[in-house]
């Protein structure tokens, strides 16, 4: 490796977080510059985790940082002359940004010059015309060599190839700059030598030094022995950087002592003046006025040009003067706002002072025109704090609440101090992320639910709803029933709940008569971490349905028998026979009862109060009234549809309670009142009975005759002869071996007409008497051959034919 590529690194850490390195240009790739972690006091192992990055305004990344060791090395060789052109000090500015927590360090790299450029001349050769009559000591300005290096590595001296007519002498201008002059040592003789070829060598001060050569051709002329001379060797001018084209910068003036064309001077820029300056300025060849020729797109505040004055002689002579133009800054650059780092979204529980963004604000104008003030709106919970040079930190100034404001558009206004000031604005969009800081909220502290009894299983009852102003999982609400009991049973045996939407369903049918109301709590919980919850009370009221018929408490019947009430035989009008008492387990109008008399054996004798159920007589009892009566009472509720119950009441007219109560079934209706129709019926029945008795008597005689004939043909083993006689006797007087009664039911005033079979005369017959009660539909049997007993029923009596 060549010696001039040695790296010289000087590190200086300042109090404001700035570190300075010095490095020689053209340092090879990979060469170590320093250890940034060690120099800044940062643990190298944390660089990668903190997402470090280097920020620079340069188009190339000249340096690299090892994420593991923190070593700072050369990533791209630096050409100082290309990077900084003619600047005396070449600096590279970098910012090192670390996150978690956010830190910023400023790094400055001073690029040191090495002698990597040889002196060079603008032209490949120079021509000098010299009149032959010049005396020794005549001077001619030689071209200056250019060396892109600086300091000792720039051009230090010139040498001239040996020649007996010329020697080289260095001159100093008014600004201290040196330039070479060719001095005539011996008079020229054009006839002996018309052209002299010299070599001008420029050497720099590097180690080892470098040099550049240019041929200098001297042509000996025969005339014009005076060169123009400027009034000043250096001209100075100042101009605004926004001056329009044609603006006068300065007017130079040179005089030539010669006469005629040899004294006429023409002005032009020297060949050593750079081409870009010759494009920005123009010089009038006759007046020497230097004017602006275009836009002054320059980055240097001081411009240097060489102006040549040449006469019009046949062998024109020239001289040069330096023009220094100072560009006065105009506030024509607004501040530039660069977002170096931005954290968005930020949690709503971020503490005041949390850094949100890092801003870089620059103004290309120098001086006061480049000083910038920065601010944001006052009604925002943020503020700007100066950080390093040209950097600001955007931090929170108070607590945030996403539920009130979920995002902010922060407008940053940067204004320079120029006149007039220029302003630049940039808007940052900052989102606020949600934190689970709000529990679910029910719309009411309690909810009332009304449900009819006998509901179907799985019936929808109610849907509770709670809102959570949080978002995402923090705002997703689920519902659950809190553990409790209802009527001694677990709540979950009564109800089920949809956890997602809060719908409540019935798991069983409710019975108003067993459970009229109950309450429970519903808990709403969000899905945040930690989860927040709230509870509300649900009151369930079960409404009644008409599902219970009235129950008759009094009078009651047992085993299907009719309830019997005894009424005095001669009871007065409005006598209280009985009071029907009923109850309904339903509620309200479903339990409002009314009493109705739907059937009565005598509609003129009894009346029923529809509200109290009291059964009373409508008139006084008469001796002609039947002893037994039956009424049917219907008890009806007021439901929709109404339900009813019926009770049958038997009424016995008697002064005392009999030992055996009569039968009040449908077949034993009380006899009708004794009226004309009934008398006709009784007379008719008596006539029919008389005719029937005569007929029976006639049959008995015929049978007797037939029996005697039949006895002769009886078997021999018959120990007796049978005779026939006809008797009319009640069935109650029949002996057990003569009568077998089968059937159900009872007959009132039933008479049994029977042809009995006896041994011998009819003295064995059973005496006549009251038949009493004989079961309806009975069959009578008597011993003896060829005897068959049949019974025939009429409306009120029975006739048996033997």
C-alpha positions in Angstrom: 0.0 0.0 0.0 1.4 3.4 -0.9 2.3 5.7 1.9 0.1 8.5 0.9 -3.0 6.3 1.5 -2.3 6.1 5.2 -5.4 6.8 7.2 -5.3 9.5 9.9 -8.3 9.4 12.1 -8.8 12.1 14.7 -11.8 11.7 17.0 -13.4 14.5 18.9 -16.7 14.0 20.8 -18.5 17.2 21.5 -21.1 17.9 24.2 -24.0 18.0 21.8 -23.5 14.4 20.6 -21.3 15.2 17.7 -18.2 13.2 16.8 -15.5 14.2 14.2 -13.3 11.8 12.2 -10.5 12.8 9.9 -9.7 10.5 7.0 -7.4 10.8 4.0 -9.0 10.7 0.6 -8.6 7.6 -1.6 -8.5 5.4 1.5 -9.1 1.8 0.4 -12.4 0.1 0.8 -12.6 -1.8 4.1 -10.0 0.4 5.9 -10.9 1.0 9.5 -11.9 4.5 10.5 -12.8 3.9 14.1 -15.3 2.1 16.4 -18.5 4.1 16.6 -19.8 2.1 19.5 -16.7 2.6 21.6 -16.4 6.3 20.7 -20.0 7.0 21.6 -20.1 4.7 24.6 -22.7 2.4 23.1 -22.8 -1.3 23.5 -22.0 -2.8 20.1 -24.4 -5.7 20.7 -27.4 -3.4 20.9 -26.8 -1.7 17.5 -28.7 -4.2 15.5 -31.6 -4.5 18.0 -31.9 -0.7 18.0 -32.2 -0.6 14.2 -29.4 1.8 13.7 -29.0 3.6 10.4 -26.8 6.3 8.9 -28.3 9.3 7.2 -26.4 11.6 4.8 -27.2 14.0 2.1 -24.5 12.5 -0.2 -25.5 10.4 -3.1 -23.0 7.7 -2.1 -22.6 5.8 1.1 -18.9 6.2 1.8 -18.8 4.5 5.2 -20.1 1.4 6.7 -20.8 0.2 10.3 -20.4 -3.4 11.5 -23.6 -4.2 13.4 -21.8 -6.7 15.6 -18.6 -4.8 16.6 -19.5 -1.2 15.9 -16.4 -0.9 13.7 -16.6 2.1 11.2 -14.9 1.3 7.9 -14.6 2.7 4.4 -17.3 1.6 2.1 -16.4 3.6 -0.9 -13.0 5.4 -1.6 -13.5 9.2 -1.5 -12.2 11.5 -4.2 -11.9 14.8 -2.4 -11.5 16.8 -5.6 -14.6 15.4 -7.1 -16.6 15.7 -3.8 -15.5 19.2 -2.7 -14.1 20.7 -5.9 -12.1 23.9 -4.9 -13.2 24.0 -1.2 -10.4 24.4 1.2 -12.1 22.2 3.8 -13.9 19.1 2.7 -16.5 17.8 5.2 -19.0 14.9 5.0 -21.9 15.1 7.5 -23.7 12.0 8.7 -26.4 11.3 11.3 -26.5 8.1 13.2 -30.1 7.3 14.3 -30.8 4.7 17.0 -34.3 3.6 17.9 -35.8 2.1 21.1 -35.0 4.6 22.6 -34.6 7.1 19.9 -31.2 8.7 19.9 -29.4 10.8 17.3 -25.7 11.4 16.9 -24.0 13.7 14.4 -20.8 12.5 12.7 -18.5 14.7 10.7 -15.8 13.3 8.4 -13.1 15.6 7.5 -11.6 14.4 4.2 -7.8 15.1 4.2 -6.1 15.8 0.9 -3.4 13.6 -0.5 -1.1 14.4 -3.4 -3.1 12.4 -5.9 -3.3 15.1 -8.7 -0.5 16.4 -10.8 -0.3 20.1 -11.8 -1.8 20.7 -15.2 -2.1 23.7 -17.5 -5.4 24.7 -19.2 -3.8 24.5 -22.7 -1.6 22.0 -24.3 0.8 24.8 -25.3 1.3 28.5 -25.0 2.4 31.0 -27.6 4.1 34.3 -26.7 4.9 36.9 -29.3 7.9 39.1 -28.5 9.1 42.1 -30.5 12.7 41.8 -31.2 13.5 45.3 -30.1 12.6 44.5 -26.5 15.3 45.2 -24.0 16.4 42.6 -21.5 14.2 42.7 -18.5 11.0 42.6 -20.4 8.4 40.5 -18.7 5.7 38.2 -20.1 3.1 36.5 -17.9 3.1 32.8 -18.1 0.0 30.6 -17.5 -0.8 29.4 -14.0 -0.9 25.6 -13.5 -4.0 24.1 -11.8 -3.7 21.5 -9.1 -6.9 20.1 -7.6 -5.0 19.3 -4.4 -4.9 21.8 -1.6 -2.3 23.2 0.7 1.2 21.9 0.3 -0.1 19.4 -2.3 -1.0 22.2 -4.6 1.4 24.0 -7.0 4.3 25.4 -5.1 6.8 26.5 -7.7 7.6 26.7 -11.4 10.8 26.0 -13.4 11.7 26.8 -16.9 13.9 24.8 -19.2 17.3 26.4 -19.6 17.6 29.1 -22.3 20.1 31.9 -22.7 17.5 34.5 -23.6 15.0 33.8 -20.8 14.6 33.0 -17.2 11.7 32.5 -14.9 10.7 34.8 -12.0 7.8 34.5 -9.6 5.6 37.6 -8.9 3.0 38.2 -6.2 -0.4 39.9 -6.8 -2.1 42.2 -4.4 -4.1 39.3 -2.9 -1.0 37.3 -2.2 -1.3 34.8 -5.0 1.8 34.0 -7.0 2.2 33.7 -10.7 5.2 33.0 -13.1 6.6 35.6 -15.5 9.0 35.0 -18.3 11.8 37.6 -18.1 13.9 38.5 -21.1 17.5 38.0 -20.1 19.1 38.8 -23.5 17.9 40.8 -26.4 16.3 38.8 -29.1 17.5 38.6 -32.7 14.7 37.5 -34.9 17.2 37.0 -37.8 19.2 34.6 -35.7 16.3 32.7 -34.1 12.7 33.6 -34.8 11.2 31.0 -32.4 12.2 29.9 -29.0 10.7 26.7 -27.5 10.7 26.6 -23.8 9.2 24.1 -21.3 7.4 25.5 -18.2 7.2 23.0 -15.4 4.9 23.4 -12.4 5.7 21.4 -9.2 3.5 20.8 -6.2 4.7 20.3 -2.6 3.7 16.7 -2.1 6.0 13.9 -1.0 7.0 12.8 -3.5 6.2 15.9 -5.5 4.3 15.8 -8.8 4.8 18.1 -11.7 3.2 19.1 -15.0 4.8 20.5 -18.1 3.5 22.8 -20.9 5.4 24.0 -24.0 5.9 27.7 -24.3 6.6 28.9 -27.8 8.1 32.3 -28.0 7.7 34.1 -31.4 9.9 37.1 -31.9 8.1 40.0 -33.5 9.3 43.0 -35.0 6.9 45.6 -33.5 4.5 46.6 -30.6 6.7 46.7 -27.6 4.2 47.8 -25.0 1.5 45.6 -23.4 -1.8 47.0 -22.0 -1.7 47.6 -18.3 -4.8 47.4 -16.0 -5.6 50.1 -13.5 -5.8 47.4 -10.8 -4.4 44.0 -10.6 -7.4 42.9 -8.7 -11.0 44.0 -9.2 -13.7 43.3 -6.6 -17.4 43.4 -7.1 -20.6 42.3 -5.2 -23.8 41.2 -6.8 -27.1 39.7 -5.6 -27.5 36.1 -6.5 -30.9 36.7 -8.1 -29.6 39.5 -10.4 -31.2 39.2 -13.8 -29.3 38.8 -17.0 -27.5 42.0 -18.2 -26.8 43.3 -14.7 -23.5 45.2 -14.6 -21.0 43.6 -12.3 -17.9 45.7 -12.9 -16.0 47.6 -15.6 -12.3 47.0 -16.0 -9.9 49.3 -17.8 -6.4 48.8 -19.2 -4.2 51.3 -21.1 -1.5 50.7 -23.7 1.2 53.3 -24.4 1.5 52.3 -28.0 -0.3 54.2 -30.6 -2.5 53.1 -33.4 -3.6 49.5 -33.5 -0.9 48.6 -31.1 -2.6 50.7 -28.5 -6.1 49.6 -29.0 -7.1 47.2 -26.2 -9.6 44.4 -26.4 -10.9 42.6 -23.3 -11.7 39.0 -22.8 -11.7 36.2 -20.2 -8.4 34.5 -19.8 -8.2 30.9 -20.9 -7.6 29.9 -17.3 -11.1 31.0 -16.3 -13.4 28.1 -16.0 -16.0 27.5 -18.7 -19.0 27.7 -16.3 -18.0 31.2 -15.1 -17.6 32.3 -18.7 -21.2 31.1 -19.3 -22.6 33.0 -16.2 -20.7 36.3 -17.1 -19.8 38.1 -20.2 -17.4 41.0 -20.9 -17.7 43.6 -23.5 -14.5 43.5 -25.7 -14.3 47.3 -26.1 -15.7 48.8 -22.9 -14.5 46.1 -20.4 -18.0 45.9 -18.8 -18.6 42.6 -17.1 -22.3 41.7 -16.9 -24.5 38.8 -15.8 -25.1 36.5 -18.7 -27.4 33.9 -17.1 -28.7 32.4 -13.8 -26.1 32.6 -11.1 -26.4 28.9 -10.1 -23.4 28.9 -7.8 -22.7 27.3 -4.5 -19.6 29.4 -3.7 -20.0 32.9 -2.2 -16.8 34.2 -3.9 -16.1 33.7 -7.7 -12.6 34.2 -9.2 -12.0 35.1 -12.9 -9.0 36.4 -14.9 -9.5 39.1 -17.4 -7.1 39.6 -20.3 -6.4 42.9 -22.0 -4.7 42.6 -25.4 -3.8 45.3 -27.9 -4.5 45.2 -31.6 -0.9 45.4 -32.7 0.4 43.0 -35.3 1.9 41.2 -32.5 -0.6 41.9 -29.8 0.6 42.2 -26.2 -1.6 41.3 -23.2 -1.8 41.5 -19.5 -4.2 40.0 -17.0 -6.1 41.2 -13.9 -8.1 39.1 -11.4 -11.8 39.7 -10.9 -13.3 38.6 -7.5 -17.1 38.6 -7.5 -18.9 38.2 -4.2 -22.4 36.7 -4.5 -24.7 38.4 -2.0 -27.2 35.9 -0.7 -30.9 36.5 -1.3 -33.5 34.7 0.6 -34.6 32.5 -2.3 -34.6 29.1 -0.6 -37.4 28.1 1.7 -36.8 25.7 4.6 -36.7 22.0 3.7 -38.5 19.7 6.2 -37.4 16.1 6.2 -39.0 13.4 8.3 -36.1 11.4 9.6 -38.1 9.1 11.8 -41.8 8.7 12.5 -43.6 6.4 15.0 -47.2 5.8 14.0 -49.5 4.6 15.4 -48.8 5.5 19.0 -50.7 4.0 21.9 -53.3 6.2 23.6 -51.7 5.6 27.0 -48.3 7.0 25.9 -46.9 9.2 28.6 -46.3 12.9 28.0 -42.9 13.5 26.5 -43.0 10.4 24.3 -41.0 11.0 21.1 -43.2 10.6 18.0 -41.0 11.9 15.1 -37.6 13.3 14.4 -37.4 16.2 11.9 -34.5 17.6 10.0 -35.1 21.3 8.9 -32.5 22.9 6.6 -32.3 26.2 4.6 -29.7 26.4 1.9 -29.4 30.2 2.3 -26.5 31.4 4.4 -26.6 33.7 7.4 -29.9 35.0 8.7 -31.6 33.8 5.5 -30.8 30.2 6.6 -31.9 30.5 10.2 -35.2 28.7 10.7 -37.9 28.8 13.4 -40.3 25.9 13.6 -43.8 25.5 15.2 -47.0 23.5 15.2 -50.6 24.4 16.1 -51.2 25.3 19.7 -54.4 23.3 20.1 -52.7 19.9 19.7 -51.4 17.6 22.4 -47.9 17.8 20.9 -44.9 20.1 20.9 -41.7 20.5 19.1 -38.4 20.4 21.0 -35.0 21.3 19.5 -32.6 18.4 19.4 -29.3 18.5 17.6 -28.4 21.2 15.1 -31.1 21.5 12.6 -33.1 18.7 14.2 -36.4 18.8 16.2 -38.2 16.2 18.2 -42.0 16.0 18.0 -43.2 14.8 21.5 -46.5 14.4 23.2 -47.4 17.2 25.6 -50.4 15.6 27.4 -52.4 12.4 27.6 -54.2 11.1 24.5 -57.6 9.6 24.2 -58.3 7.6 21.1 -62.0 7.5 21.8 -62.2 11.3 21.5 -59.7 11.7 18.6 -58.3 8.7 16.8 -55.8 10.5 14.5 -54.1 13.8 14.1 -53.0 15.8 11.1 -50.0 17.7 12.5 -48.9 20.6 10.3 -45.3 21.7 10.9 -44.5 25.2 9.8 -40.9 26.2 9.3 -40.1 29.9 8.6 -36.6 31.4 7.9 -35.5 34.8 9.2 -34.9 36.3 5.7 -36.6 39.4 4.4 -39.2 38.7 3.3 -39.3 35.4 5.2 -40.1 32.1 3.4 -42.3 29.5 4.9 -42.6 25.7 4.3 -45.3 23.5 5.7 -45.4 19.7 6.1 -48.2 17.6 7.5 -47.7 14.5 9.5 -50.5 11.9 9.9 -50.3 10.3 13.3 -52.7 7.5 14.3 -53.6 6.7 17.9 -53.7 3.0 18.6 -56.3 1.6 21.0 -55.7 0.6 24.6 -58.3 -1.4 26.5 -59.2 1.5 28.9 -63.0 1.4 28.6 -65.3 -1.4 30.0 -68.5 -2.4 28.2 -71.5 -0.1 28.9 -75.1 -1.3 29.0 -77.8 1.0 27.8 -79.6 0.7 31.2 -78.8 -0.5 34.7 -81.7 -3.0 34.5 -83.9 -4.5 31.8 -87.5 -5.7 32.2 -88.5 -8.8 30.2 -92.2 -9.9 29.9 -92.9 -13.5 28.8 -96.1 -15.4 28.7 -96.3 -18.7 30.5 -96.4 -22.0 28.6 -93.8 -20.6 26.2 -92.2 -23.1 23.8 -88.7 -24.5 24.6 -86.0 -22.3 23.1 -88.2 -19.3 22.8 -86.4 -16.0 22.4 -86.9 -13.8 25.4 -84.7 -10.7 25.1 -81.4 -9.4 23.7 -79.2 -7.3 26.0 -76.6 -5.1 24.3 -73.5 -3.4 25.7 -71.3 -1.0 23.8 -67.5 -0.6 24.1 -65.9 2.5 22.6 -62.6 0.6 22.2 -61.9 -1.1 18.8 -60.7 -4.5 17.7 -60.5 -7.1 20.3 -60.6 -4.4 23.0 -64.1 -3.5 21.8 -65.4 -7.0 21.0 -68.0 -7.9 23.7 -69.1 -11.3 24.8 -72.0 -12.0 27.2 -72.5 -14.6 30.0 -75.0 -15.4 32.7 -73.7 -14.9 36.2 -74.1 -17.9 38.5 -77.4 -17.7 40.5 -80.4 -19.8 41.4 -84.1 -19.4 40.6 -86.6 -21.1 42.9 -83.9 -23.3 44.2 -82.7 -24.4 40.8 -79.7 -23.3 38.8 -80.3 -20.4 36.5 -78.8 -22.3 33.6 -81.7 -24.8 33.8 -84.1 -22.0 33.0 -82.2 -19.9 30.5 -79.4 -20.0 27.9 -77.5 -17.1 26.3 -75.8 -16.5 23.0 -72.3 -15.4 24.1 -71.8 -13.4 20.9 -74.9 -11.2 20.7 -76.5 -11.3 24.1 -79.7 -13.1 23.1 -81.5 -14.9 25.9 -83.5 -18.0 25.3 -85.9 -20.1 27.5 -84.8 -23.7 28.2 -88.1 -24.6 29.8 -91.7 -23.5 29.8 -92.6 -21.1 32.5 -95.7 -21.6 34.7 -97.2 -18.4 36.1 -98.9 -20.4 38.9 -95.5 -21.6 40.1 -93.2 -18.7 39.3 -94.3 -15.2 38.6 -91.0 -13.3 38.4 -87.3 -13.7 39.0 -84.2 -11.7 38.2 -80.6 -12.4 37.3 -77.4 -10.6 36.2 -75.8 -10.6 32.7 -72.1 -9.8 32.5 -70.5 -8.2 29.4 -66.8 -8.7 29.0 -64.5 -7.3 26.3 -61.6 -9.3 24.8 -58.9 -6.9 25.8 -55.9 -7.8 28.0 -56.6 -7.4 30.8 -60.3 -7.8 30.1 -62.8 -5.3 31.4 -66.4 -6.2 32.3 -69.7 -4.7 33.4 -73.0 -6.2 34.7 -76.7 -5.4 34.4 -79.8 -6.9 36.0 -82.5 -8.5 34.0 -86.0 -8.7 35.6 -88.2 -11.4 34.1 -91.9 -11.1 34.6 -94.1 -14.0 33.6 -97.6 -13.1 32.4 -100.6 -15.3 33.0 -102.4 -17.3 30.3 -105.9 -18.8 30.8 -104.7 -22.4 31.2 -106.6 -23.3 34.4 -110.3 -24.0 34.5 -112.2 -22.9 37.6 -112.0 -25.5 40.4 -115.3 -26.0 42.2 -114.7 -26.2 45.9 -118.3 -26.5 47.1 -120.5 -28.4 46.7 -118.4 -31.5 45.9 -119.4 -34.9 44.7 -117.7 -38.2 45.3 -117.4 -41.2 43.0 -119.5 -39.5 40.4 -122.5 -39.0 42.7 -124.6 -35.9 42.6 -124.2 -33.4 45.5 -127.5 -33.2 47.4 -128.8 -30.2 49.2 -131.9 -30.6 51.5 -134.4 -27.7 51.5 -137.3 -27.4 53.9 -140.5 -28.7 52.3 -142.2 -25.3 52.7 -139.2 -23.0 52.2 -139.9 -19.3 51.6 -139.1 -17.2 48.6 -135.3 -16.2 48.3 -134.4 -19.1 50.5 -130.6 -19.8 50.2 -130.4 -23.4 48.8 -126.6 -23.5 48.6 -123.7 -21.4 47.5 -121.3 -22.6 44.8 -117.8 -21.8 45.7 -115.0 -21.9 43.1 -111.4 -20.9 42.7 -109.2 -20.2 39.6 -105.3 -20.4 39.9 -105.0 -18.0 37.0 -104.6 -14.2 37.6 -106.5 -11.0 36.7 -109.3 -11.5 34.3 -108.4 -15.1 33.8 -109.5 -15.6 37.4 -112.6 -13.5 37.3 -115.4 -16.0 37.7 -119.1 -15.8 36.8 -121.8 -18.4 37.7 -124.5 -19.5 35.3 -127.5 -21.9 35.7 -127.5 -24.0 32.5 -130.1 -26.6 33.5 -132.9 -26.8 36.0 -135.6 -29.4 36.5 -137.9 -26.5 37.3 -136.8 -23.2 35.9 -139.4 -21.3 37.8 -138.3 -22.5 41.2 -134.6 -21.6 41.4 -132.3 -18.7 40.5 -128.5 -18.3 40.6 -126.5 -15.1 41.3 -123.9 -14.7 38.5 -121.4 -13.0 40.8 -121.7 -14.7 44.2 -122.8 -18.2 43.1 -125.7 -18.2 45.5 -128.6 -20.6 44.5 -131.9 -19.3 45.9 -135.6 -20.0 45.5 -137.6 -17.7 43.3 -140.8 -18.4 45.2 -142.2 -20.2 48.3 -142.4 -23.9 48.1 -145.8 -25.6 47.6 -147.1 -28.9 48.7 -147.6 -29.9 45.1 -144.0 -29.4 44.2 -142.0 -32.6 43.5 -139.7 -33.7 46.2 -136.5 -34.0 44.0 -135.0 -31.4 41.8 -131.7 -31.2 39.9 -129.8 -28.1 38.7 -126.6 -27.8 36.7 -124.3 -24.8 37.5 -121.5 -23.7 35.1 -118.6 -21.6 36.5 -116.8 -19.7 33.8 -113.7 -17.4 33.9 -113.1 -14.3 31.7 -110.1 -15.6 29.8 -109.6 -15.6 26.1 -110.9 -18.2 25.3 -112.8 -18.7 28.6 -112.6 -22.0 30.5 -115.4 -23.4 32.6 -116.3 -26.2 35.1 -119.8 -27.7 35.8 -121.3 -29.0 39.0 -124.7 -30.8 39.3 -126.7 -30.2 42.5 -129.5 -32.4 43.6 -132.2 -30.7 45.7 -134.3 -32.7 48.0 -137.4 -31.1 49.5 -137.7 -32.5 53.0 -138.0 -31.2 56.5 -135.4 -33.7 57.9 -132.4 -35.5 56.3 -133.6 -39.0 55.2 -131.5 -42.0 56.2 -131.0 -42.9 52.5 -130.7 -40.2 49.9 -132.6 -40.8 46.7 -130.9 -41.2 43.4 -130.6 -38.1 41.3 -129.2 -39.5 38.1 -130.5 -38.8 34.6 -132.9 -41.9 34.6 -134.6 -40.7 37.8 -135.8 -37.3 36.9 -138.3 -35.8 39.4 -141.9 -36.3 38.3 -143.4 -33.4 36.5 -145.9 -31.1 38.2 -149.4 -32.4 38.4 -151.0 -30.6 35.5 -153.8 -31.5 33.0 -151.4 -33.2 30.7 -150.0 -35.4 33.4 -153.6 -36.3 34.6 -154.4 -37.5 31.0 -151.4 -39.6 31.0 -152.2 -41.2 34.3 -155.7 -42.0 33.2 -154.4 -43.5 29.9 -151.9 -45.6 31.8 -154.6 -46.9 34.1 -156.8 -47.9 31.2 -153.9 -49.6 29.5 -153.0 -51.4 32.7 -156.6 -52.6 33.2 -156.8 -54.0 29.7 -153.4 -55.6 30.1 -154.5 -57.2 33.4 -157.5 -58.6 31.7 -155.4 -59.9 28.9 -153.1 -61.6 31.4 -156.0 -63.1 33.2 -157.2 -64.5 29.9 -153.8 -66.0 29.2 -153.7 -67.5 32.7 -156.9 -69.4 32.1 -155.7 -70.7 28.8 -152.4 -71.7 30.4 -154.2 -73.5 33.2 -156.1 -75.6 30.7 -152.9 -76.3 28.8 -151.1 -77.2 32.0 -153.5 -79.9 32.9 -153.1 -81.4 29.6 -149.3 -81.0 29.8 -149.2 -82.7 33.2 -150.3 -85.9 31.8 -147.2 -86.0 29.6 -144.6 -85.1 32.2 -141.9 -87.6 32.9 -142.4 -90.4 35.4 -139.7 -89.2 37.7 -141.6 -86.0 38.3 -142.5 -86.4 41.9 -145.2 -83.8 41.7 -147.8 -82.4 39.3 -147.7 -78.9 38.5 -150.6 -76.5 38.4 -150.7 -73.1 36.9 -152.1 -70.2 38.6 -151.8 -66.5 37.8 -150.7 -64.0 40.4 -149.9 -60.3 40.4 -147.3 -59.7 43.0 -144.5 -57.3 43.7 -141.0 -58.6 43.1 -139.9 -57.9 46.6 -142.1 -60.8 47.8 -140.5 -63.4 45.6 -138.5 -66.1 47.4 -134.8 -66.3 46.7 -135.1 -69.6 44.9 -137.8 -68.3 42.6 -136.2 -64.9 41.6 -132.8 -63.9 40.3 -132.3 -60.2 39.6 -129.4 -59.1 37.3 -128.7 -55.6 35.9 -128.0 -52.1 37.0 -130.2 -49.1 37.7 -133.4 -48.7 39.7 -137.0 -48.4 38.7 -139.5 -46.3 40.6 -142.9 -47.9 41.1 -142.0 -51.0 39.1 -144.6 -53.7 39.1 -143.9 -57.3 38.2 -146.7 -59.3 36.6 -145.7 -63.0 36.9 -147.3 -66.3 36.1 -146.0 -68.4 39.0 -145.8 -72.2 38.9 -146.8 -73.9 42.2 -147.4 -77.4 43.5 -151.0 -78.0 43.8 -153.3 -75.1 44.4 -152.2 -71.6 44.3 -151.8 -71.3 48.1 -148.1 -71.4 47.6 -148.1 -68.1 45.8 -146.4 -65.2 47.3 -148.8 -62.6 48.6 -149.3 -59.4 46.7 -147.5 -56.3 47.9 -145.5 -53.2 46.9 -142.9 -54.2 44.3 -140.4 -51.7 45.7 -137.3 -51.1 43.8 -136.3 -53.7 41.1 -133.3 -53.3 38.9 -134.1 -52.2 35.4 -133.7 -54.8 32.7 -133.8 -57.8 35.2 -134.7 -61.3 34.2 -136.8 -63.6 36.5 -136.4 -67.3 36.6 -138.5 -70.0 38.3 -137.8 -73.7 38.6 -139.8 -76.1 36.5 -139.8 -77.3 32.9 -141.0 -75.4 30.0 -141.2 -72.2 32.0 -139.7 -68.9 30.6 -140.0 -65.5 32.2 -139.6 -62.3 30.1 -139.8 -58.7 31.3 -141.1 -55.8 29.3 -140.5 -52.2 30.4 -142.9 -49.3 30.0 -142.2 -45.7 30.9 -142.8 -46.0 34.6 -143.3 -49.8 35.3 -142.2 -53.2 34.2 -144.4 -56.1 33.0 -143.2 -59.7 33.2 -144.9 -62.4 31.2 -144.4 -66.0 32.3 
